[in-house]
């Protein structure tokens, strides 16, 4: 079957837009092909700084022929209605229509054969629509035309045909730009136009014209060449995936070169050097593999093979980097002249949120909460409060003003420079962690105290003013903050009742959250944490129904510890994987199904303790005794936080439950005996509730 080759050649496409544009092109074309009855075998899109390309293979030669039915008027309808129907359906007489019965009567129906069109004609109509409706985040018009594209569009290549034949040009026009079978190579090294036939021919000719079409291949080339260049000099490349993707989107023919900067700039923290070189020149930095410290070298990626071997390009980058590092060095040395605490008064003039006060108010709240949490996590209270007081001070420094991504880290450097305690200095950096699902959580007690205080105060504050996440909107990153709290507590196995911490903190700073009328806000916040915990455990492959079963029985709303909830979920999962667990769950569900049916039929509940005097058979007595033992042992085990033992206690129910259902009939004629046996079945449900709500468990 034929293949389609499509290319839009333009001025430089911003690197940040390229990946999405390639996906959008593939999606828009393939969706339209499918809608037109031309489902293809496969499609792959490519992007370079100057071109957006698509290869679609296995496209049918033409659309399938289809039959369409058009319903007309009822038999006996007025002549003008029938005449209109004949004209719309393309029929010469009403005899050409067939009669179709309907519940409202008999109607005329026209059956029309609609022959399929050649695929090349359908594509020629489709591509201009794709181009005109392409969803660029930002686009522009140029000249006198009204067509929008991300940058001025120069040409469109579009060919269609089977592999064994010469492909045809898919002919169309987009605002005066006619499609053809020509493209151009590298802007500087091979700017001449050349003809292309199909995809393989297109890729090969682009390669000769100094263009690597595949962005993944360009990235691999850059990474391999940069590593080899660094290794040859005895250095190690500091890899940066984000920068690699960006640089691969800036060049069509990557050429790696090495530059140098003044050794004196190494007195600046490594992260500042890296941010300066990365942000301003899109270059990679190198380090000494022995010391892991940066060296005064960098790797740049040029877009051409220069006649002079790249000397002028390197010199130009060195000149710019020298100026930028001079600025960074000045910022850093200026920052060191002012102590962190001396910056704090400025926060009194900076509003954090109009309803939550200034940054100074926020720092005071975090400091108080860190002092409250410190003793719980074995942190020195004074150090926790000192770290909380200083942790935001670096936001007012010159370096963080220039490179916001270094906040926290620069706080640590400045704290160390003014001889703060090591735990205090590290807390200035670590209190932002974890910044994402793959980031490490703080482990030092002082860092833990400040990190929890920062996140919990933010959550409680925004909850108090009803600024909660809604749908996909979470402008204050509260979901991430809640997950951060959960991860810190779980990874450090901290014995903290989130509800108690929230209520004590809120009573001091957010009284509306915990008064009689607002108590539901605390419940709501705890439910939000439970939702985030469910997400966290699901990501760790825990079953959602087991999480729900445990939370229904032992929740954050009720003040339970996070760590105990997770341990209970783990113990329940192991128990239900065993034969005892599976069989007990089956018995439980059988018992609850019987109770539910009978309660619905009798319009009453069968709660309460069964009467032991009414047990008639041995199996009843044995089950009652097993339930009593399981309840006592499970409750004692839960009290000791030994959830595995609690599950073992539940396992002792299995023989009694199995024997009861084998030997005992529940729905007997004797009403009193039936009631007693239903109450005994209800005791199975009550016994399992000491560890989890088994009704939430699937299976």
FENCOR-V546462 format. One line per field, one symbol per residue. burial: + if it has 9 or more other C-alpha atoms within 8 Angstrom, else -. A space follows every 50 residues. Layout:
BEGIN
burial=???
END
This chain:
BEGIN
burial=+++++++++++-+++-++--++++++-+++-+++---+++--+-++++++ +++++++++++++------+-+++------++--+++-+-+-----++-- -----+++++++---+++++++++++++-+++-+-+--+++-------++ +++++++++++++---+-++++++--++++++++++--+++----+++-- +++-+++-+++++++--++-+++-+++-+++---+++-----++++++++ +++++++++-+---++-+-+-+++++++--++++++++-----+++++++ ++++-----+---++-++-+++-+++-++-++-+++--++--++--++-+ ++---++++++++++++++++++++++-+++-+++++++++++++-++++ +-++-+++++++++++---+--+++++++++-++------++--++++++ ++++++++++++++----+----+---+++++++++++++----+++++- +++-+++--++-++---++-+++-+++-++-+++-+++---+++++++++ +++++++-+++++++-+++++++-++---++++++-+++-++--+---+- -----+--------+---++++++-++-+++-++++++---++-++++++ ++++-+++++---+--------+++++++++++++-++++++++-++--
END
